Amino acid sequence: QVQLVESGGGLVQPGESLRLSCVASGFTFRLYSMRWYRQAPGKEREWVASIDNLGGTTNYADSVKGRFTISRDNAKTTVTLQMNSLKPEDTAVYYCEGLGYWGQGTQVTVSS
């Protein structure tokens, strides 16, 4: 069955970086675009970034553009979100999504 497993979250200070990973299984990963979303406490889940199946096209929410980078390794069936210059407002549970399936999420907390 389809599985998406995120990792890499944690507690960091403002301005620091984190790298999230999502390992996919159960489907032909290289054929499908992938996305990262996040959900902050008391807020709706919001889209963060997308990448097409070959990694040639990426898109970002305005709130993270220039700070976050999405990438993928089709050989390792992994999608990554590099997050730099983190801000307190980036605090959320981050989820990867593909083919309509979701991972369990990984907590990112940005606080001094």
Secondary structure as UniProt FT lines:
FT   STRAND          3..7
FT   STRAND          10..12
FT   TURN            14..15
FT   STRAND          18..25
FT   HELIX           29..31
FT   STRAND          34..39
FT   TURN            41..42
FT   STRAND          46..51
FT   TURN            53..54
FT   STRAND          58..60
FT   TURN            62..67
FT   STRAND          68..73
FT   TURN            74..77
FT   STRAND          78..83
FT   HELIX           88..90
FT   STRAND          92..98
FT   TURN            99..100
FT   STRAND          101..102
FT   STRAND          106..110
//
